[in-house]
C-alpha cells in the first residue's frame, strides 16, 4: 500500500475519532434553549456584566423564576456567544430560582 494511502486513511480515522469525542459538544451547539449558568447574587457586579448592561441603558435585577410571566416590562439577560450556546444566569434560592433580568431605563 502506498504511503499516501496510509496517510489518507489515518487522516479519515483521526477525523472520525475526533468527531465521536466531541459529538456531545457539537449537538449542544444546536440544542434547545440557552445554557444556564448558576452563579451567586454578586456575580453581575463582580463580572462587569451589570456595568455593561447599564451602559446600554438598562437596569439589572434578580427576578423570581415563577413570576417571570408577570414581568412584561423586563426581559431575561441573555448573552450570545460566537461558538457556543447563549447563556442566562440563575441563582438557587429556596423553592424558587432567581433569574437575571433587565429593564429599559430610557424611552426610545
N, C-alpha and C positions, 0 to 999 in steps of 0.2 A: 504494500500500500504506500503510495507516495506521501511524503511528509506534509504537503499542503492539504491533503485529505484528512490527515490526522489532526492538524490544527483546526480545520473546519469543524470536524466532529467535536473536538474539545470545546471550541467556542460555543457551539449549539448546546452541548450538555451543560456547560457553565451557565449559560443564559437561562436554561430551564431550571437548574438548581436555584439560581438567584430568584427567579420568578416564584418558585414554590416557597422559598424562605420569606419573601416579602408579600405573599399573596394577601394575608390578613390586612396589612397596611394599605395595600392597593385598593382592596374592597372598601376599607374605611374611608377613603377619599370620596367615594361615591355613595356612601351610606346616607341614611336619612337623618336629618336634624344636625344641629351643631354639637360639638364636643362640649361637655360640661366640665368646667374647671372648678373644683372645690377649693375655696380659699377662705381666709379669715376676714373679719369685718374691716380691718385696716388695710386690706390689700389694694383697693383702688388708689388710696393716697400714697402708700409706700411704693407702689409700682410706677407711679406717674400717670396712670390711666385716667384718674379723676381730673387732673390738670389738663390733659389733652382734650377731654370731653367738654370741660368747662370753657376752654379756649374756643371751641367750636360753637359755643352759645347754648349749652345745655347745663342743667343741674343734674347731679347724680345722687341717687339714694338707693337703699335696700328696700324691697317690697316683698310682702308675703306671697309666696308662690300660689296659694289658694285664692288670693284676691287680685291676681293679675287681670282677670277678665273685667274687673270693675275699674281698672286704671286706664281709661280711654285716652287720657292726655299724656300717658307715659309709654315708652317702648323699652323692651329688653335691650341692654347693651350687648351688641354682637360685634365681635372683632373678626374681620375676614383675614385669612392667611393665604398666601400665594400658592403653596404646595400642600396644604392640608385643610381639613375641615375648619369652618369658622368656630369660634368659641363663645360661650356665655359663662357667666360667673355666678356661683351659688355658694351659700353658707348654710351649714346644717344648724337648725335652730328648733329644738324641741320636736313637736309633732309636725311642724310646717317649715319648709326650707325658705330661705330668703333668696331673692334674685336681684341682681344689679340692674337698675332701670335708669333711664334718662328722660328728662322733660325739658322741652324748649323753654328758654328764659326770655326770648325776644319774639316779637311778632314780625313775620316776613313782610 
